[in-house]
Amino acid sequence: MINFFDPSCQEAPRPESEFGICDGNPFAFTTTTNPDGWIAKVENKSGLPVVLTAIDGCVIKGNQLVGQRRCDCLLTTAHHLYFVELKEELKSWKSGAIEQLISTIEIFLKSHAVVNFKHKKAFACNRKSPRFQEIDHELNYKVFRKYGFRIDAQANVVLI
């Protein structure tokens, strides 16, 4: 069992209306400074306390689950469960990011229930391709029916 809510992999809650997610060394982190370095921008107009949990490199260490892809991080509030994959590529990035998100969701669901979360999404974020990227409707529908998550590909993570 992998604990996706491991406190040692979590940042303190952020209530800011806007902050960024960066892909750091060794893992993803949030910041309110240097917006040019953000791979994803989080829009939190409600001021909810948002917790980032670093998945790749913390919740799932490099030598764990070899061969299974994983996304960079998880954002949670009392009602939101958002997986986030960060990319900085111009070509052929979306399908790989979606594979990482789906693989991570599968790993997550083996250890956790999602019944307490009203909003469940997976975001493929790319600073070099910030505009909304169309996700095949059939793929989105299939992922939603199988896992209960919607998929978005854009640089902004909007907390509804």
Secondary structure, DSSP 8 states (H G I E B T S, - for coil): ---TT-GGGB---B--SEEEEE--SSS-EEESS-GGG-SEEEE-TT---BEEEETBTTTB-TTSSTT----SEEEE-SSEEEEEEEE--SSS-HHHHHHHHHHHHHHHHHH---TT-SEEEEEEEETTS-S-B---HHHHHHHHHHHS-EEEESSEEE--
